[in-house]
Amino acid sequence: MRVDKLDLNLLYALEILLEEKSITRTAHRLNLSQSAVSSILSRLRHYFEDDLLVQFGKKMEPTPYALELALPIKQVMNLVRTFITSKRQNNPENSKRHFRIIASDYIAQLLLSTTFNQLQLLAPTISFEFLTPFSFGADSLNKGNADIFIAPKSKLDTAFPSQFLIADELICLGDSNIYAKQDSLTTEQFFEVGHITVGYERISQFSIESWFEENCGQKRKIDVITNDFNTLCLAARNTSRVALVPSNIAAEPLKSGQLKVLKIPFNLPRLEEHMTWHPTQNRDPIHQWLRQQIKSNISTPC
């Protein structure tokens, strides 16, 4: 299909090129040779009268004009997928879609141990990429940089459709040697001791922080901010600092004996994770199918 002398296949290729910033990876995604992708890029440069992507060291960098094109191209292609081609691709086992999911390592572990093992059997040619919520927020859905965003409800865009996914208890962990003679923290100790936490959306604030301010009138003393919960658990070793983590991700660190659970004088709210997506994906049959699979298969590890 051509629009004003532009082949929509070239537009799709440009979408992938701007995502991957690599001839090699784009060729792999498109199942084409590198020379074919180079030829496509040459045609795109001719049409747009711009270099679009420029080699810089070992990677390619988009030009300012290419960055301007990225969002409208993503939006156009999402509309094409949703309303024009989706009926032809309502077959997960043959789909070659690539889904980008923004989720913490906690959620990624749950999905990888359950849902994605099942998906490998049901849809072997669908591929997935996990992005960290430390660097990517809900606005990535609007920019077309992600397909699904999984996070606490407070981090979601209320204008987008969403679905409750899973809930977990938050527990306090401390080093087993340093806290060998105590099994709990008083309120005073909890707010005086240094804490390790995970950051969300470049603002470096875990969703529980507002709860402490509203219910205790105090803020935790945050000494260390990590990108993920696994690093957080490693950072809690050999230090007096403590950390709040979902109980299910604490299972492995607790087995090692290097960390222990410290009782705290609060009835903390559960960490509730919700799944959200852009409205243009709402009726996409493959996207619907994936959401159903995630919801029905996600479970806590044994």
Protein Blocks (a to p, Z undefined) as FASTA:
>chain_A
ZZehiafklmmmmmmmmmnopaklmmmmnopafklmmmmmmmmmmmnopgkiacehjbcc
ddfklmmmmmmmmmmmmmmmmmmmmmmmmcfklpccdcdddddfklmmmmmmmmmmmmmm
mmmmbccddddfklpcfklmmnopafbdcddfklpcfkbccddfbdcdddddddfklmmm
bcbdcfklmmmpccddddeehlopafklmmmmmmnopacddfbdcfbfklmmmmmgoiab
dcdddfklmmmmmmnopaccdddfbdcddddddddddfklmmmmklmmmmmmmmmmgccd
ZZ
